[in-house]
Amino acid sequence: MSGTRFRHAPAADHDLVTVPTRTGLEAVDLLRLGEELGPVLYDATGGTLGFLVPPGTAERWELPGSACAPAPVPGADRLPATGTGWLIAPEGAGSGATCPDRLREALRRATRTLDALDRCRH
């Protein structure tokens, strides 16, 4: 995906789905397979990843272990807070935002995979 250019300019605002980093990284891998992944922020201080999704997603988002709220889209050179950075910058994303339905499914699959891995380790 590193050669993929940003196909859709992001709107002024998006919603942001945040999840624990471990779950988010697994979901990123799943979503990259289909090149349907929008920009992703990481928060080194909070241990989370944030997926940009279309505005209005927060109104109907319900998935245990995650949160969704409206968030302004920062430019690649402006990040929303100290300790954050782009895991996948807008310029390298496959789309302007991640599809909420695909993200929800990827997060569910990621959680199941990580739960199974944790059971095997104990």
Disulfide bonds with the S-S distance in Angstrom:
none
